[in-house]
Amino acid sequence: MKKVLTIAGSDSSGGAGIQTDLKTFAAIGVYGMSAITAITAQNTLGVKRVERVSASMVKDQIRAVFEDIEVDAVKIGMLSEIDIIEAVRDCMDIYRPPFVVLDPVMVSTSGFDLLNSQAKRVLLEGLIPLVDLITPNLAEAACILNLMGRGGLLIDSCESMEVAGRLISGHTGKNVLVKGGHLLDRPCDVLVTADARVYRYDHQRIETKNTHGTGCTLSSAIAANVAKGYDLEEAVFRAKDFISMAIENSLDIGRGCGPTNPMGEIYKSLGMV
């Protein structure tokens, strides 16, 4: 069985972060491992509080995995402070896993700022050089462009997403998947590869407010599919189908935006829904 490590924050409501990453790994059929970077107090209404895990503990969690188990892919999510980003960067530099996807979590859907401006720059200049794929949403892509000194681009269409992806990929030398779930019209994602190939992934919008954890689920699904041997373009295609399934089976729980459901088809097969 392939083995995938998630390095991310914990979501007390179970809809995002480490919790949804591990559900995604299980549903796709890889063995999931985790290193927790922060503990959040959150629910379907939003993030209430974030408390960091020490950088040394983050590093020790990652070391414990790599020193014992072969890691086929890594997903990196929420990194709350500079020293944690640096701890993860150091570990990626030492262990050099075969594939690393970075979901550059900067701001929560509810508007909670999860990373300060200096930490965002350390992420861009220190960690991104050691990953294979970056998966920013529209706001995160705009933030990265601003850090690059290329701010001002209005990213509101597949065409402008491609422009943003090309600029970010050209600056970083990395594969970039710009996520367009927040487009006003039909959603699409745009993958710009490090060798300048472009792929568009169009999908019908699923009418639901229950999309908590979408970005976490998608990046984890990509990591899991790459670990299983699919090339990047196919891994993204399969991950897009997977997240559509998870949204279609989303759970209407809580008083806010409920979570996607990576285990949806498994629950159905077991007669649980």
C-alpha positions in Angstrom: 0.0 0.0 0.0 1.2 3.5 -0.9 1.8 5.8 2.1 1.0 9.6 2.2 1.9 12.1 4.9 -0.2 15.2 5.5 1.4 18.1 7.3 -1.5 20.4 8.3 -3.7 21.8 11.0 -6.3 20.0 13.0 -10.0 21.0 12.6 -12.1 20.3 15.7 -15.3 20.0 13.6 -13.7 17.3 11.4 -14.5 19.0 8.1 -11.0 20.2 7.0 -7.3 19.9 7.7 -5.8 16.7 9.0 -9.2 15.1 9.6 -10.4 15.4 6.0 -7.0 14.6 4.6 -7.0 11.2 6.4 -10.6 10.5 5.3 -9.5 11.3 1.7 -6.5 9.0 1.9 -8.6 6.2 3.2 -11.2 6.6 0.5 -8.7 6.6 -2.3 -6.9 3.6 -0.9 -3.6 4.9 0.5 -2.2 4.7 4.0 -2.4 8.1 5.7 0.0 9.6 8.2 0.0 13.0 9.8 2.1 15.8 11.4 -0.1 18.4 13.1 1.1 22.0 12.8 -1.7 23.8 14.7 -4.9 23.1 16.6 -7.9 25.1 15.6 -11.1 25.7 17.4 -13.6 25.9 14.6 -17.0 24.7 13.4 -19.2 25.1 10.4 -19.6 28.8 11.3 -15.9 29.6 11.2 -12.5 29.6 12.9 -12.7 30.7 16.5 -9.1 30.3 17.6 -5.8 28.9 16.4 -3.1 27.6 18.7 0.3 26.6 17.2 2.2 23.4 17.8 5.9 24.1 18.6 8.2 24.0 15.6 10.4 21.4 17.2 7.3 19.1 17.7 6.3 19.6 14.1 9.8 18.6 13.0 9.9 15.6 15.4 6.5 14.4 14.0 7.8 14.5 10.5 11.2 12.9 11.4 9.4 10.1 13.2 7.5 9.2 10.0 10.4 9.5 7.6 12.9 7.6 9.8 10.7 4.6 9.9 8.3 4.5 6.9 8.8 5.0 3.2 6.7 8.1 2.2 5.4 8.1 -1.4 3.9 11.6 -1.3 3.4 14.6 1.0 0.5 17.1 1.3 1.2 20.3 3.1 -1.6 22.5 4.3 -1.9 25.1 7.1 1.5 26.4 8.4 0.6 29.0 11.0 4.0 30.8 11.7 7.5 31.4 10.2 9.4 28.9 12.4 6.9 26.1 11.5 7.3 26.9 7.8 11.1 26.7 8.3 10.8 23.4 10.2 8.8 21.9 7.4 11.2 23.3 4.8 14.2 21.8 6.6 12.5 18.4 6.7 11.6 18.5 3.0 15.2 19.5 2.2 16.5 16.6 4.3 14.2 13.8 3.2 13.3 14.9 -0.4 10.0 12.9 -0.8 9.1 11.9 -4.3 6.2 14.3 -4.6 5.0 17.2 -2.5 1.8 19.3 -3.0 1.4 22.5 -1.1 -2.0 24.0 -0.5 -0.9 27.5 0.4 -3.5 28.1 3.1 -3.5 31.8 3.9 -7.1 32.9 4.7 -10.0 30.7 5.8 -13.2 30.8 3.8 -14.8 32.7 6.6 -12.1 35.4 6.3 -9.9 34.4 9.2 -6.2 35.4 8.4 -4.2 32.2 9.0 -0.8 33.5 7.9 0.8 37.0 8.4 2.6 38.8 5.5 6.1 37.9 6.6 5.2 34.3 6.9 3.7 34.3 3.4 7.0 35.6 2.0 8.9 32.8 3.8 6.5 30.3 2.3 7.1 31.7 -1.2 10.8 32.0 -1.0 11.7 29.2 1.4 9.3 26.3 1.1 7.9 26.5 -2.4 11.3 25.8 -4.0 11.1 22.3 -2.4 7.6 21.3 -3.6 6.3 20.0 -6.9 2.8 21.4 -7.0 1.1 24.6 -5.6 -2.7 24.7 -5.4 -3.8 28.3 -4.7 -7.4 29.5 -4.9 -8.2 32.8 -6.5 -7.4 34.9 -3.4 -4.2 33.0 -2.7 -3.0 33.3 -6.3 -3.6 37.0 -6.1 -1.6 37.1 -2.8 1.3 35.2 -4.3 1.3 37.5 -7.4 1.4 40.5 -5.0 4.4 38.9 -3.1 6.1 38.5 -6.5 5.6 42.2 -7.3 3.0 41.3 -10.0 -0.1 42.4 -8.1 -3.0 44.1 -9.9 -4.3 41.2 -12.0 -8.0 40.6 -11.6 -8.4 36.8 -11.5 -12.1 36.3 -12.4 -12.1 33.9 -15.3 -10.4 30.8 -16.7 -8.4 33.0 -19.0 -7.1 35.2 -16.2 -6.5 32.1 -14.1 -4.2 30.8 -16.8 -2.3 34.1 -16.9 -1.9 33.9 -13.1 -0.8 30.3 -13.3 1.8 31.1 -15.9 3.2 34.0 -13.9 3.4 32.0 -10.7 4.9 28.9 -12.5 7.4 31.1 -14.4 8.5 32.7 -11.1 8.7 29.6 -9.0 9.5 26.9 -11.6 6.8 24.8 -10.2 3.5 23.2 -11.3 0.6 25.4 -10.4 -3.1 24.5 -10.1 -5.2 27.6 -9.8 -8.6 26.7 -8.3 -11.6 28.5 -9.6 -14.4 27.3 -7.3 -15.1 30.9 -6.3 -15.7 32.1 -9.9 -19.1 33.7 -10.4 -19.8 31.7 -13.5 -19.1 28.0 -14.2 -16.2 26.8 -12.1 -12.9 25.6 -13.6 -9.4 24.8 -12.4 -6.3 25.6 -14.5 -3.1 23.5 -14.2 0.0 25.2 -15.6 2.9 22.7 -15.6 6.6 23.6 -14.9 7.2 23.1 -18.7 4.4 25.5 -19.6 1.7 23.1 -20.6 -1.8 24.2 -19.7 -4.8 22.0 -18.8 -8.3 23.1 -17.9 -10.6 21.1 -15.8 -14.2 22.2 -16.2 -17.1 21.1 -13.9 -20.7 21.9 -13.3 -21.4 23.9 -10.2 -23.0 21.8 -7.5 -25.6 23.9 -5.7 -24.8 23.5 -2.0 -23.5 25.6 0.8 -21.7 22.6 2.3 -18.2 23.0 0.9 -16.1 23.2 4.1 -12.8 21.4 3.5 -12.9 21.5 -0.3 -9.3 22.7 -0.8 -7.9 20.2 1.7 -9.7 17.3 0.1 -8.6 18.2 -3.4 -4.9 18.6 -2.6 -4.9 15.4 -0.5 -6.6 13.5 -3.4 -3.9 14.8 -5.8 -1.2 13.6 -3.5 -2.9 10.2 -3.0 -3.3 9.7 -6.8 0.3 10.6 -7.5 1.4 8.2 -4.9 -0.6 5.5 -6.6 1.5 6.1 -9.8 -0.7 8.5 -11.9 1.1 11.3 -13.7 0.2 14.8 -12.5 -2.4 15.6 -15.2 -4.3 12.3 -14.6 -3.9 12.7 -10.8 -5.5 16.1 -10.9 -8.3 14.8 -13.2 -9.1 12.0 -10.8 -8.9 14.4 -7.8 -11.3 16.7 -9.5 -13.8 13.8 -9.9 -13.2 12.8 -6.3 -13.9 16.3 -4.9 -17.1 16.5 -7.1 -18.2 13.3 -5.5 -17.4 14.6 -2.0 -19.4 17.8 -2.6 -22.3 15.9 -4.1 -22.3 13.8 -0.9 -21.6 16.7 1.4 -23.1 16.7 4.9 -25.7 19.2 6.0 -24.6 19.4 9.6 -24.1 22.4 11.8 -25.6 25.9 11.4 -23.1 27.1 8.8 -21.3 25.6 5.8 -21.2 21.9 6.3 -18.3 19.7 5.2 -17.6 17.8 2.0 -17.8 14.0 2.5 -14.8 12.1 1.1 -16.3 8.9 2.4 -19.6 9.5 0.6 -19.5 6.6 -1.8 -18.1 4.2 0.8 -21.0 5.2 3.2 -23.4 4.5 0.4 -21.9 1.1 -0.3 -22.3 0.2 3.3 -25.9 1.4 3.4 -25.1 4.2 5.9 -26.9 6.9 4.0 
